[in-house]
Amino acid sequence: MDIHHLTFDDNTFDLVTAFQTHFHWDDLTLALKEIRRVLKPNATFLLACETSKLNYFLPEFKQSKQFEMKMKVLGFTMRTHQKNRQWTLYMFQKEHLTQKNK
């Protein structure tokens, strides 16, 4: 299924995961909005990949603070960020947005 145009209803899932895929999405912002749309309130989004691929494909998010700020604007709160020499993992929670912020 195309991540940019998911056919699931709003508020369907408790958990969405993305492993080694997000750097291949044509429009990262649109894809993240779609993921947020299909997540239930307060649901979890896990995103993980090899650190070297993250650094290569999305260098603007090398620093977790930059990625956290982008995700905050899209309606996610970072719950954890774990990184070792080979892997990076982010766990986000869907925030409740007011109608004005949607």
ZALOTOR-603280 format. One record per atom (N, C-alpha, C, O): residue in three letters; y, z, x. Coordinates in steps of 0.001 Angstrom, whole numbers, padded with zeros to 6 digits, always signed. Each point is the difference from the previous one (the first is absolute). Example, Ala and Ser with C-alpha at 12.3 -4.5 7.8 and 13.67 -1.06 7.14 Angstrom:
2
ALA-005690+007800+013190;ALA+001190+000000-000890;ALA+001200+000000+000900;ALA-000019+000665+001036;SER+001069-001385-001386;SER+001190+000060+000820;SER+001090+000730-000770;SER+001108+000169+000509;
This chain:
102
MET-001173+000000+000846;MET+001173+000000-000846;MET+001242+000000+000895;MET+000008+000602+001074;ASP+001006-001268-001523;ASP+001257-000072+000750;ASP+000729+001336-000094;ASP+000355+000432-001096;ILE-000129+000220+002219;ILE+000652+001314+000047;ILE+001414-000057-000580;ILE+000524+001014-000459;HIS+000079-002175+000479;HIS+001372-000145-000484;HIS+000079-000108-001521;HIS+001076+000160-000576;HIS-002203-000429-000073;HIS-000044-000181-001459;HIS-001317+000559-000535;HIS-000876-000755-000421;LEU+000742+002065+000440;LEU-001226+000638-000457;LEU-000125-000119-001518;LEU+000995+000072-000720;THR-002217-000253+000246;THR-000218-000178-001433;THR-000345+001311-000705;THR-000313-000005-001191;PHE+000365+001112+001902;PHE-000280+001304-000596;PHE+001208+000501-000793;PHE+001143-000360+000280;ASP-001428+001195-001270;ASP+001070+000625-000776;ASP+000757+001007+000853;ASP-000501+000473+001020;ASP+001693-000158-001448;ASP+000777+001064+000638;ASP-000780+001314-000069;ASP-000765+000233-000936;ASN+000971+000619+001942;ASN-000561+001356-000010;ASN-001517+000024-000203;ASN-000508+000764-000821;THR-000201-001589+001561;THR-001451-000118-000141;THR-000774+000867+000988;THR-001020+000577-000375;PHE+001468-000468+001613;PHE-000818+000587+001062;PHE+000533+001335+000520;PHE+001206+000237+000053;ASP-002154+000625+000328;ASP+000328+001265+000665;ASP+000182-000195+001498;ASP+000681+000785+000660;LEU-001295-001834-000131;LEU+000010-000251+001441;LEU-000042-001497+000262;LEU-000786-000730-000604;VAL+001638+000287+001506;VAL-000039-001372+000519;VAL-000064+000111+001512;VAL+000724+000790+000605;THR-001597-001589+000004;THR-000126+000001+001452;THR+000264-001408+000543;THR-000257-001005-000662;ALA+000770+000973+001870;ALA+000209-001268+000696;ALA-000340+000238+001465;ALA+000706+000723+000702;PHE-001777-001329-000253;PHE-000449+000153+001382;PHE+000034-001353+000691;PHE-000719-000926-000377;GLN+001559+000828+001385;GLN+000080-001207+000826;GLN+000440-001226-000807;GLN-000388-001116+000345;THR+001176+001284-001397;THR+000389-001151-000814;THR+001496-000190-000136;THR+000463-001138-000069;HIS+000302+002201+000027;HIS+001404-000088-000395;HIS+000850-000884+000914;HIS+001016-000534-000445;PHE-001393+000372+001667;PHE+000797-000854+000880;PHE-000250-001485-000250;PHE+000655-000849+000605;HIS-001597+000531-001491;HIS-000252-001383-000382;HIS+000665-000366-001326;HIS-000013-001167-000392;TRP+000582+002128-000291;TRP+000637-000272-001286;TRP+001270-000809+000220;TRP+000802+000329+000874;ASP-000615-001380-001657;ASP+001172-000866+000148;ASP+001303+000745-000258;ASP+000995-000228+000688;ASP-000998+001101-001660;ASP+001211+000739-000375;ASP-000371+001476-000121;ASP-000456+000448-001052;LEU+000651+000290+002116;LEU-000410+001407+000046;LEU+000663+000808-001112;LEU-000659+000818-000643;THR+001930-001030+000412;THR+000709+000767-001020;THR-000567-000272-001388;THR-000234+000936-000763;LEU+000016-002181+000432;LEU-000567-000346-001305;LEU-001394+000600-000158;LEU-000329+000535-001059;ALA-000479-000621+002092;ALA-001353+000561-000049;ALA+000039+001513-000221;ALA-000778+000533-000791;LEU+001669+000150+001479;LEU+000105+001448-000158;LEU+000498+000373-001391;LEU-000420+001016-000554;LYS+001303-001819-000011;LYS+000449+000233-001375;LYS-001154-000169-000986;LYS-000112+000754-000966;GLU-000724-001723+001209;GLU-001164-000217-000868;GLU-000979+001173+000108;GLU-000539+000461-001006;ILE+000319+000010+002216;ILE-000877+001155+000185;ILE+000567+001199-000733;ILE-000735+000715-000681;ARG+002012-000490+000810;ARG+000623+001118-000695;ARG-000158-000141-001514;ARG-000271+000978-000696;ARG+000439-002176+000203;ARG-000111-000261-001438;ARG-001376+000375-000551;ARG-000095+000581-001081;VAL-000968-000907+001814;VAL-001350+000252-000517;VAL-000493+001423+000260;VAL-001036+000403-000530;LEU+001769+000358+001338;LEU-000376+001394+000235;LEU+000467+000878-001154;LEU+001073-000210-000564;LYS-001895+001194+000224;LYS+000384+001000-000989;LYS+001074+000905+000603;LYS+000165+000028+001220;PRO+000564+000708-002051;PRO+000982+000951+000529;PRO-000660+000988+000970;PRO-001084+000517-000269;ASN+001738-000271+001369;ASN-000461+000915+001051;ASN-001282-000447+000701;ASN-000617+000790+000714;ALA+000212-002035-000906;ALA-001208-000522+000645;ALA+000254-000260+001485;ALA+001134+000068+000474;THR-002212-000366+000242;THR+000032-000128+001455;THR-000201-001440+000453;THR-000790-000751-000574;PHE+001519+000393+001606;PHE-000141-001292+000671;PHE-000286+000270+001468;PHE+000820+000602+000694;LEU-001981-001045-000218;LEU-000388+000129+001406;LEU+000125-001360+000673;LEU-000468-001012-000520;LEU+001091+001008+001652;LEU+000192-001225+000753;LEU-000382+000290+001448;LEU+000541+000921+000612;ALA-001466-001696-000065;ALA-000456+000248+001373;ALA-000256-001321+000710;ALA-000380-000999-000610;CYS+000601+001030+001920;CYS-000282-001172+000819;CYS-000014+000394+001466;CYS+000394+001105+000373;GLU-000850-002017+000429;GLU+000051+000215+001430;GLU+001467+000057+000418;GLU+000804-000835-000415;THR-000468+001801+001219;THR+001378+000196+000434;THR+000537-001235+000708;THR+001164-000357-000182;SER-001980-000292+000975;SER+000453-001198+000719;SER+000387-001116-000967;SER+000945-000744+000264;LYS-001663+000619-001382;LYS+000330-001041-000984;LYS+001275+000352-000747;LYS+000825-000871-000276;LEU-000668+002127-000045;LEU+001235+000440-000640;LEU+001193-000301+000904;LEU+001014-000526-000457;ASN-001137+000859+001725;ASN+001086-000228+000958;ASN+000315-001487+000169;ASN+001157-000374+000192;TYR-002172-000461-000262;TYR+000180-001428+000196;TYR+000561-000677-001254;TYR+000982-000738+000077;PHE-001614+000993-001237;PHE+000365-000713-001222;PHE+001202+000603-000728;PHE+000748-000722-000660;LEU-000559+002029+000773;LEU+001103+000668-000696;LEU+000768+000911+000955;LEU+000060+001211-000211;PRO+000519-001778+001244;PRO+000660+000840+001008;PRO+001144+000832-000572;PRO+000354+001037+000560;GLU+000226-001489-001674;GLU+001076+000786-000599;GLU-000495+001336-000559;GLU+000804+000880-000310;PHE-002123-000729+000183;PHE-000578+001247-000493;PHE-000808+000721+001070;PHE-000861+000822-000314;LYS+001136-001129+001572;LYS-000658+000703+001108;LYS+000247+001498-000084;LYS-000894+000809+000248;GLN+002103-000461-000597;GLN+000356+001402-000160;GLN-000257+000398-001455;GLN+000485-000657-000921;SER-001231+001710+000720;SER-000382+000397-001358;SER+001212+000303-000878;SER-000053-000198-001214;LYS+001133+000671+001809;LYS+001193+000342-000785;LYS+000572-001240-000684;LYS+000456+000083-001140;GLN-000474-001221+001812;GLN+000497-001240-000593;GLN-000849-000399-001203;GLN+000529-000382-001044;PHE-001832+000472+001194;PHE-000905-000345-001084;PHE+000143+000997-001150;PHE-000006-000386-001168;GLU+000132+001647+001501;GLU+000179+001033-001023;GLU+001258-000272-000827;GLU-000017+000158-001221;MET+001086-000559+001865;MET+001255-000282-000707;MET-000149-001204-000928;MET+000497+000022-001127;LYS-001175-001069+001590;LYS-000227-001174-000850;LYS-000846+000384-001212;LYS+000296-000406-001124;MET-001331+001175+001354;MET-000890+000400-001095;MET+000725+000904-000998;MET-000259-000071-001202;LYS+001143+000899+001681;LYS+000781+000885-000874;LYS+000832-000836-000974;LYS+000054+000299-001192;VAL+000586-001340+001703;VAL+000795-000889-000842;VAL-000873-000662-001064;VAL+000467-000264-001108;LEU-001729-000005+001437;LEU-000924-000652-000926;LEU-000696+000975-000946;LEU-000795-000416-000842;GLY+001090+001713+000976;GLY-000564+000967-000935;GLY-001229+000733+000483;GLY-000814+000448-000807;PHE+000667-000318+002125;PHE-001127+000726+000582;PHE+000508+001133+000889;PHE+001046-000112+000639;THR-001804+001193-000613;THR+000265+001105+000913;THR-001125+000061+001016;THR-001173-000012-000374;MET+001514+000076+001655;MET-001029+000113+001027;MET-000575+001411-000031;MET+000737+000982+000073;ARG-002047-000892-000181;ARG-000684+001287+000014;ARG-000565+000327+001367;ARG-000038+001163+000401;THR-000401-002185+000314;THR-000494+000217+001355;THR+000068-001298+000780;THR-000047-001095-000560;HIS+000158+001252+001856;HIS-000041-001125+000936;HIS-000828+000473+001176;HIS+000349+000973+000669;GLN-001440-001661-000423;GLN-000863+000355+001120;GLN-000130-001214+000905;GLN-000136-001135-000456;LYS+000183+001408+001742;LYS-000057-001095+000958;LYS-000753+000469+001234;LYS+000203+001109+000494;ASN-001065-001971-000016;ASN-000608+000236+001299;ASN+000173-001275+000816;ASN+000737-000899-000404;ARG-001380+000819+001498;ARG+000182-001163+000872;ARG-000382-001308-000688;ARG+000576-001046+000299;GLN-001539+001095-001214;GLN-000501-001233-000600;GLN+000404-000222-001451;GLN+000128-001149-000422;TRP+000077+002208-000356;TRP+000209-000140-001439;TRP+001244+000721-000473;TRP+000420+001008+000567;THR+000161-001562-001634;THR+001112+000627-000700;THR-000370+000088-001479;THR-000480-000969-000589;LEU+000708+002129+000005;LEU-000285+000231-001417;LEU+001237+000593-000659;LEU+000613+000932+000522;TYR-000261-001477-001662;TYR+001068+000552-000827;TYR-000591+000363-001356;TYR-000809-000743-000555;MET+001222+001893+000030;MET-000347+000372-001362;MET+001314+000210-000752;MET+000847+000798+000400;PHE-000704-001535-001496;PHE+001190+000092-000831;PHE-000382+000439-001406;PHE-001132-000189-000444;GLN+002097+000773-000240;GLN-000179+000368-001397;GLN+001056-000737-000811;GLN+001158-000098+000405;LYS-001573-000414-001549;LYS+000935-000676-000894;LYS+000946+001036-000597;LYS-000437+001002-000567;GLU+001720-001251+000700;GLU+001016+000865-000588;GLU+000310-000465-001415;GLU-000223-001155-000361;HIS+000732+002070-000414;HIS+000505-000364-001316;HIS+001432-000481+000180;HIS+000837+000722+000541;LEU-000555-001933-000992;LEU+001352-000535+000087;LEU+000639-000003-001375;LEU-000669-000268-000998;THR+001930+000558+000940;THR+000714-000097-001260;THR+000174-001466-000339;THR-000134-000863+000867;GLN+000429+000582-002109;GLN+000182-001394-000453;GLN+001074-000681+000847;GLN-000109-001187+000307;LYS+001133+001927+000065;LYS+001099-000545+000797;LYS-000492-000472+001374;LYS+000523-000982+000527;ASN-001516+001657+000062;ASN-000471-000309+001348;ASN-001139-001000+000031;ASN-000421-000392+001088;LYS-000092-000036-002215;LYS-001171-000889-000008;LYS+000359-001413+000359;LYS-000871-000868+000038;
